[in-house]
Amino acid sequence: MTIVGFNFTKMLIEKKKTATGKIDIANNVSIKEVKEAKLNLGNSKKPGLEFQFLFTSNYKEDIGKIELYGKVIYMDKEDNIKKILETWKKEKKVQKELLGSLYNSILSKCNVQAIILSRDIQLPPPIPLPKIKPNK
């Protein structure tokens, strides 16, 4: 099991009004589609999957939102690929063990990108950043 690729396909960010005071932000990530992917490695094709995802940061009180769409490319043994694809087609679910790895990979990239985008449009960062408090 290996994640071999990651890319963003669409980024939407919107600021509707200026943020003041304490702001609640709801972050979410979801898998929207799973497709078969044939990966070219040298002279051979290896079985793989393409997981399409959506990461969102919704700023409460209708202050703004961030939506990041993308793809994660995953490579595994052919029988595992078939099993994952069959489960997705039947139940629209991904096995918990794989889902954890996918979400960690997606969150590590999306959180950084969301912080950059929020800074550029002057929204508060969607995840708390560390702060130093001076001693008195």
PyMOL commands that set and color helices and strands:
alter all, ss='L'
color gray80, all
select helices_A, chain A and resi 78-91+96-121
alter helices_A, ss='H'
color red, helices_A
select strands_A, chain A and resi 2-15+25-41+44-59+64-75
alter strands_A, ss='S'
color yellow, strands_A
deselect
rebuild
show_as cartoon
